[in-house]
Amino acid sequence: MLRAIFLKEWLKLRWSLFGLLLLHLCLLGYLWLRLRHQFQVEHSEMIWYWVFELRRLLYDQLMLLPALTGVVIAVAQFGPEMLGGRFRLSLHLPVRGDLLVWAWVAFGAGVGALLALLDVVGLYGLIGLFFPREAAASAVLTALPWLLGGWVAYVGTTLVLLEPAAARRVVYLVLGLAFLALLYRHRGYQEYDRILPALIAASLLLVPAVILPAHRYRHRS
């Protein structure tokens, strides 16, 4: 049954995932061209001062990419389920409702994690081409809150789509946007290192929350 569920999710998401993969590769390619151009037109000493003394991010074009990815995956995955009452029909499959929803979320989060891994590998490799390995590792640590933002955007959008009550949708939307705003407040390098474990723990609380709107949807009058 789970194999059939994952196959269904893949069929729903395959074109969206292809578009997202292309977008991620294009932005990583743009980052490579941008770095290459910087070193062609500026002296290395000026770039070093601009990046490490003034703390300017060279890869900020990747900042919103994980959040956009999370929203697109959630909409492509759960949008069709909410049209014409398909979600209610899915809840009558011979599998527990909570396991069904968690299987959907696990699939969506899994493909989102693969795209995030691509970003991590690409970012580390590109920064490592032009700067020391310490700078490449720092770039990955700096980008971790953005990657967490992708998870928050995915689960937050899922909650909004699954929730049958309009008032609760607004609450989920506001909480999700507030969480994302918290993750995007930094302007320098590794500013979230100390607080990131607490933010990750808080984001994991969204996992059991997904079951609540599904339960209300199934049993609403």
VENRA-V526159 format. One record per backbone hydrogen bond with DSSP energy under -1.0 kcal/mol. CO is the residue of the C=O (numbers start at 0). NH is the residue of the N-H. If there is no record, write none. Layout:
# VENRA-V526159
CO_NH ; CO_NH
This chain:
# VENRA-V526159
0_4 ; 1_5 ; 2_6 ; 3_7 ; 4_8 ; 5_9 ; 6_10 ; 7_11 ; 8_12 ; 9_13 ; 12_16 ; 13_17 ; 14_18 ; 15_19 ; 16_20 ; 17_21 ; 18_22 ; 19_23 ; 20_24 ; 21_25 ; 22_26 ; 23_27 ; 24_28 ; 25_29 ; 26_30 ; 27_31 ; 28_32 ; 29_33 ; 30_34 ; 31_35 ; 32_36 ; 33_37 ; 34_38 ; 36_40 ; 37_41 ; 42_46 ; 43_47 ; 44_48 ; 45_49 ; 46_50 ; 47_51 ; 48_52 ; 48_53 ; 49_55 ; 58_61 ; 59_62 ; 63_67 ; 64_68 ; 65_69 ; 66_70 ; 67_71 ; 68_72 ; 69_73 ; 70_74 ; 71_75 ; 72_76 ; 73_77 ; 74_78 ; 77_81 ; 80_86 ; 82_85 ; 84_88 ; 85_89 ; 86_90 ; 88_91 ; 89_92 ; 92_94 ; 95_99 ; 96_100 ; 97_101 ; 98_102 ; 99_103 ; 100_104 ; 101_105 ; 102_106 ; 103_107 ; 104_108 ; 105_109 ; 106_110 ; 107_111 ; 108_112 ; 109_113 ; 110_114 ; 111_115 ; 112_116 ; 113_117 ; 114_118 ; 115_119 ; 116_120 ; 117_121 ; 118_122 ; 119_123 ; 120_124 ; 121_125 ; 122_126 ; 123_127 ; 126_130 ; 131_135 ; 132_136 ; 133_137 ; 134_138 ; 135_139 ; 136_140 ; 137_141 ; 138_142 ; 142_146 ; 143_147 ; 144_148 ; 145_149 ; 146_150 ; 147_151 ; 148_152 ; 149_153 ; 150_154 ; 151_155 ; 152_156 ; 153_157 ; 154_158 ; 155_159 ; 156_160 ; 157_161 ; 158_162 ; 164_168 ; 165_169 ; 166_170 ; 167_171 ; 168_172 ; 169_173 ; 170_174 ; 171_175 ; 172_176 ; 173_177 ; 174_178 ; 175_179 ; 176_180 ; 177_181 ; 178_182 ; 191_195 ; 194_198 ; 195_199 ; 196_200 ; 197_201 ; 198_202 ; 199_203 ; 202_205 ; 203_206 ; 206_209 ; 207_210 ; 209_213 ; 210_214 ; 211_215 ; 212_216 ; 213_217 ; 214_218
